[in-house]
Amino acid sequence: MAVILDGKAVAARVKAQVAKEVEQLKSEGIFPGLAVVIVGDNPASRVYVNSKKKDCSEVGIHSEEYALPGDTSQDELLALVEKLNKKPDINGILVQLPLPKPLDEKIVINAIAAEKDVDAFHPVNVGRIMIGDYDFLPCTPAGIMEMLDDAGIEIEGKECVVIGRSNIVGKPMAMLLLHKNGTVTVCHSRSKNLKDTAARADILVAAVGKPKFVTADMVKEGAVVIDVGMDRLPDGSLCGDVDFEAVAPKVSYITPVPGGVGPMTRAMLLKNTLKAAKLGK
C-alpha cells in the first residue's frame, strides 16, 4: 500500500516557517500585506477567499479583502488593481479567478505589478519560470514540488508525466519537473495513447479536472501519483482526478483528496507573499 503524502502536515511546517520569518520582518519594521480581490458571489471563490484570510491571520500577514459586485466594469477593476499596485503596505495582490463575464482575466492579470503577482500568472513571471530565474512560482506546482522534496522523492532522471496543460498547473508543473532534471511528457485531451504514456511514469501528476480519470491500469507499479483534482461526485462527495481506492495499492506514494495538494497551494501563497515583502524591503 502506498505512503500517503500528507499535504496538511507539510503545509503546517511551511506555515510555521513563514510565521517565524514574518515575525523577523516585523522586528525590522516590515509588515507583509496581501490584498485579495473577489468579484461577484461565486460560492467556491468565497470559500477560497475566506480560507486565504484565515491563513494570513495564522502566520501574521496583514490581509485586505476587496469584495466587488458582479456587475463591476473592467475599468473599475483595473482602477482598483492600479491603486493596489501603488499601495506601499501591500506586497501581494491576488485577484480570485474565475472572474464573471464579460471581465477579461488576461487583461486583469497583466495589470498586476509583476513584483506583487503572488499567483505568478503575469507574463513576466511566467517567462522567468521558463528560463529558471524566478521570484514566484504558481502556488499549486510549487506546493507539489515542496511535497516531493519533503518526502525525499528524487526527480532527476525520472520519467515524469503531467496530465493537463493549463497555465495554472500543467504547464508550470512540467517546467519545474524539467528544472529538476526530470524527463517530462505533457498529456492532454488530444494526446494519443494517453493510457500507455501515463503507465510509463515514475512520477504522475493528474491535473485534468475529471473525477477518477486515472485508473489502476494507467499507473506503473511503484509510481508516485500526485492528484491535483478537486471534483464533486453526483452524491456531493469530493474526489480527485485519480481513482484513489484502485490506484493506491499499486503505487509507492499518493496524495489524498482532500488533504493532499490543496493545503499546499494555500501554504505556498503565504510563502510567495513573504518573498514579495522581502523583495520590497
C-alpha positions as CSV (number, residue, x, y, z in Angstrom):
1,M,0.0,0.0,0.0
2,A,1.2,3.5,-0.9
3,V,2.6,6.0,1.5
4,I,0.0,8.8,1.8
5,L,1.6,12.2,1.1
6,D,0.0,14.3,3.9
7,G,-0.4,17.8,2.5
8,K,-1.8,19.1,5.7
9,A,1.3,18.1,7.7
10,V,3.8,19.6,5.1
11,A,1.7,22.8,4.8
12,A,1.8,23.2,8.6
13,R,5.6,23.0,8.5
14,V,5.7,25.6,5.7
15,K,3.3,27.9,7.6
16,A,5.3,27.6,10.8
17,Q,8.5,28.7,8.9
18,V,6.6,31.6,7.2
19,A,5.3,32.7,10.6
20,K,8.8,32.7,12.0
21,E,10.1,34.8,9.1
22,V,7.2,37.2,9.2
23,E,7.9,37.8,12.9
24,Q,11.6,38.6,12.0
25,L,10.5,41.0,9.2
26,K,8.1,42.8,11.7
27,S,11.0,43.3,14.1
28,E,12.7,45.1,11.2
29,G,9.7,47.3,10.7
30,I,8.4,45.4,7.7
31,F,4.8,44.2,7.8
32,P,3.9,41.9,4.9
33,G,0.5,42.6,3.4
34,L,-1.8,40.7,0.9
35,A,-4.7,42.2,-1.0
36,V,-7.4,39.7,-2.2
37,V,-9.9,40.9,-4.7
38,I,-13.2,39.0,-5.3
39,V,-15.8,40.0,-7.9
40,G,-19.3,38.6,-7.7
41,D,-20.7,35.9,-5.5
42,N,-19.3,32.6,-6.7
43,P,-19.7,30.3,-3.7
44,A,-16.4,28.4,-4.3
45,S,-14.5,31.7,-4.7
46,R,-15.9,32.9,-1.4
47,V,-14.7,29.7,0.3
48,Y,-11.2,30.2,-1.1
49,V,-11.0,33.9,-0.2
50,N,-12.2,33.1,3.4
51,S,-9.5,30.4,3.8
52,K,-6.8,32.7,2.5
53,K,-7.7,35.4,5.0
54,K,-7.6,32.8,7.8
55,D,-4.2,31.5,6.6
56,C,-2.8,35.1,6.6
57,S,-4.1,35.7,10.1
58,E,-2.4,32.4,11.3
59,V,1.0,33.5,10.1
60,G,0.8,37.2,11.0
61,I,0.4,38.5,7.4
62,H,-1.9,41.6,7.1
63,S,-4.7,40.9,4.6
64,E,-7.2,43.2,3.0
65,E,-10.3,42.0,1.1
66,Y,-11.9,43.9,-1.7
67,A,-15.3,42.4,-2.5
68,L,-16.8,43.9,-5.6
69,P,-20.3,43.4,-7.1
70,G,-20.7,41.0,-10.0
71,D,-21.5,43.9,-12.4
72,T,-18.2,45.7,-11.8
73,S,-16.8,47.0,-15.0
74,Q,-13.4,46.2,-16.4
75,D,-12.3,49.8,-15.9
76,E,-13.4,49.8,-12.2
77,L,-11.5,46.6,-11.6
78,L,-8.4,47.8,-13.3
79,A,-8.5,51.1,-11.3
80,L,-8.5,49.1,-8.1
81,V,-5.6,46.9,-9.3
82,E,-3.6,50.1,-10.1
83,K,-4.4,51.5,-6.7
84,L,-3.2,48.4,-5.0
85,N,0.0,48.4,-7.2
86,K,0.8,51.7,-5.6
87,K,-0.2,50.8,-2.1
88,P,3.1,50.6,-0.1
89,D,1.7,48.4,2.7
90,I,0.5,45.7,0.1
91,N,3.2,43.3,-1.1
92,G,1.0,40.8,-2.9
93,I,-2.2,41.2,-5.0
94,L,-4.4,38.2,-5.7
95,V,-7.5,38.5,-8.0
96,Q,-9.7,35.5,-7.3
97,L,-10.5,33.6,-10.5
98,P,-12.7,32.9,-12.4
99,L,-14.0,36.4,-13.0
100,P,-17.6,36.9,-14.1
101,K,-18.2,37.6,-17.7
102,P,-17.5,39.9,-19.5
103,L,-14.4,40.7,-17.5
104,D,-11.2,39.8,-19.2
105,E,-8.9,37.7,-16.9
106,K,-5.9,38.1,-19.1
107,I,-6.1,42.0,-19.1
108,V,-6.5,42.0,-15.3
109,I,-3.6,39.6,-14.7
110,N,-1.4,41.7,-16.9
111,A,-2.3,44.8,-14.9
112,I,-1.0,43.4,-11.6
113,A,2.6,44.6,-11.0
114,A,4.9,41.7,-11.6
115,E,6.6,42.2,-8.3
116,K,3.2,41.9,-6.5
117,D,1.9,38.9,-8.5
118,V,1.9,36.3,-5.8
119,D,-0.1,33.9,-8.0
120,A,2.8,34.0,-10.6
121,F,0.4,34.4,-13.5
122,H,1.8,37.6,-15.0
123,P,3.6,37.0,-18.4
124,V,6.9,38.4,-16.9
125,N,6.8,35.8,-14.1
126,V,5.7,33.0,-16.5
127,G,8.7,33.9,-18.7
128,R,11.1,33.8,-15.7
129,I,9.8,30.4,-14.7
130,M,10.5,29.2,-18.2
131,I,14.2,30.2,-18.0
132,G,14.6,29.1,-14.4
133,D,15.2,32.6,-13.0
134,Y,12.1,33.3,-10.9
135,D,11.0,35.0,-7.7
136,F,7.5,33.5,-7.6
137,L,6.1,30.1,-8.6
138,P,2.4,29.3,-9.2
139,C,1.1,28.0,-5.8
140,T,-0.1,24.5,-6.8
141,P,3.0,23.4,-8.7
142,A,5.2,24.9,-6.1
143,G,3.3,23.1,-3.4
144,I,3.7,19.8,-5.2
145,M,7.5,20.3,-5.5
146,E,7.6,21.1,-1.8
147,M,5.8,17.8,-1.0
148,L,8.1,15.7,-3.2
149,D,11.1,17.3,-1.6
150,D,9.7,16.8,1.9
151,A,9.2,13.1,1.2
152,G,12.7,12.8,-0.2
153,I,11.4,11.8,-3.7
154,E,14.2,12.1,-6.3
155,I,13.1,13.7,-9.6
156,E,16.4,13.7,-11.5
157,G,16.3,11.1,-14.3
158,K,12.8,10.1,-13.6
159,E,10.1,9.7,-16.2
160,C,7.5,12.4,-15.3
161,V,4.1,12.6,-16.9
162,V,1.7,15.5,-16.4
163,I,-1.9,15.1,-17.4
164,G,-3.3,18.6,-18.1
165,R,-1.8,21.6,-19.9
166,S,-3.4,24.6,-18.0
167,N,-1.4,27.7,-17.5
168,I,-2.1,27.5,-13.8
169,V,-0.9,23.9,-13.1
170,G,0.0,21.7,-16.1
171,K,2.5,23.9,-18.0
172,P,4.4,25.3,-14.9
173,M,4.4,21.8,-13.3
174,A,6.2,20.5,-16.4
175,M,8.7,23.3,-16.3
176,L,9.5,22.7,-12.6
177,L,10.0,19.0,-13.1
178,L,12.2,19.8,-16.0
179,H,14.3,22.2,-13.9
180,K,14.9,19.3,-11.5
181,N,16.2,17.1,-14.4
182,G,13.0,15.0,-14.8
183,T,12.2,13.7,-18.3
184,V,8.8,15.3,-18.8
185,T,5.8,14.4,-21.0
186,V,2.7,16.6,-21.0
187,C,-0.6,14.8,-22.0
188,H,-3.9,16.4,-22.7
189,S,-7.3,15.8,-24.4
190,R,-5.8,15.4,-27.8
191,S,-3.0,13.1,-26.8
192,K,-2.9,9.6,-28.4
193,N,-2.2,6.6,-26.3
194,L,-2.5,8.6,-23.1
195,K,-3.0,5.4,-21.0
196,D,0.3,3.9,-22.3
197,T,2.1,7.2,-21.7
198,A,0.8,7.5,-18.2
199,A,1.7,3.9,-17.4
200,R,5.4,4.7,-18.1
201,A,5.6,7.4,-15.4
202,D,7.7,7.2,-12.4
203,I,6.0,10.4,-11.2
204,L,2.5,11.0,-12.5
205,V,0.7,14.4,-11.9
206,A,-3.1,14.3,-12.7
207,A,-4.5,17.8,-13.3
208,V,-7.3,17.2,-15.7
209,G,-10.4,18.1,-13.8
210,K,-12.3,14.8,-14.4
211,P,-13.3,12.6,-11.5
212,K,-11.4,9.4,-11.1
213,F,-9.9,9.8,-14.6
214,V,-6.7,8.0,-13.7
215,T,-7.4,4.3,-13.2
216,A,-5.2,1.5,-12.0
217,D,-4.3,0.3,-15.5
218,M,-2.8,3.8,-16.2
219,V,-0.2,3.7,-13.4
220,K,3.1,1.8,-13.1
221,E,3.8,-0.4,-10.2
222,G,5.6,1.7,-7.6
223,A,4.9,5.1,-9.2
224,V,4.5,8.4,-7.3
225,V,1.0,9.7,-8.0
226,I,0.0,13.4,-7.4
227,D,-3.7,14.2,-7.6
228,V,-4.4,17.9,-8.3
229,G,-8.1,17.3,-8.9
230,M,-10.9,18.5,-6.6
231,D,-14.0,17.1,-8.2
232,R,-17.6,16.6,-6.8
233,L,-19.4,13.3,-7.5
234,P,-23.2,13.2,-8.0
235,D,-23.8,12.3,-4.4
236,G,-22.0,15.5,-3.3
237,S,-18.8,13.8,-2.1
238,L,-15.3,15.0,-3.0
239,C,-12.8,13.1,-5.0
240,G,-9.8,13.7,-7.2
241,D,-8.7,13.0,-10.7
242,V,-7.3,9.7,-9.5
243,D,-9.4,6.6,-8.6
244,F,-7.7,6.5,-5.2
245,E,-9.0,3.2,-3.9
246,A,-8.0,1.3,-7.1
247,V,-4.6,3.1,-7.6
248,A,-3.3,3.3,-4.0
249,P,-2.5,-0.4,-3.6
250,K,-0.3,-0.3,-6.7
251,V,1.9,2.8,-6.1
252,S,4.6,3.9,-3.7
253,Y,3.3,7.4,-2.9
254,I,0.0,9.0,-3.5
255,T,-1.8,12.3,-2.4
256,P,-5.3,12.1,-0.9
257,V,-8.2,14.3,-1.9
258,P,-8.9,16.3,0.2
259,G,-5.8,16.9,2.3
260,G,-3.1,16.5,-0.3
261,V,-2.3,19.2,-2.8
262,G,-5.0,21.7,-1.6
263,P,-3.4,22.7,1.7
264,M,0.0,23.1,0.0
265,T,-1.5,25.5,-2.6
266,R,-2.6,27.7,0.3
267,A,0.7,27.5,2.1
268,M,2.7,28.5,-1.0
269,L,0.6,31.6,-1.4
270,L,1.8,32.7,2.1
271,K,5.4,31.8,1.1
272,N,5.1,34.0,-2.1
273,T,3.7,36.9,-0.1
274,L,6.6,36.7,2.4
275,K,9.0,36.6,-0.6
276,A,7.3,39.7,-2.1
277,A,7.7,41.5,1.2
278,K,11.4,40.6,1.4
279,L,11.9,41.8,-2.2
280,G,10.2,45.1,-1.4
281,K,12.5,45.9,1.6
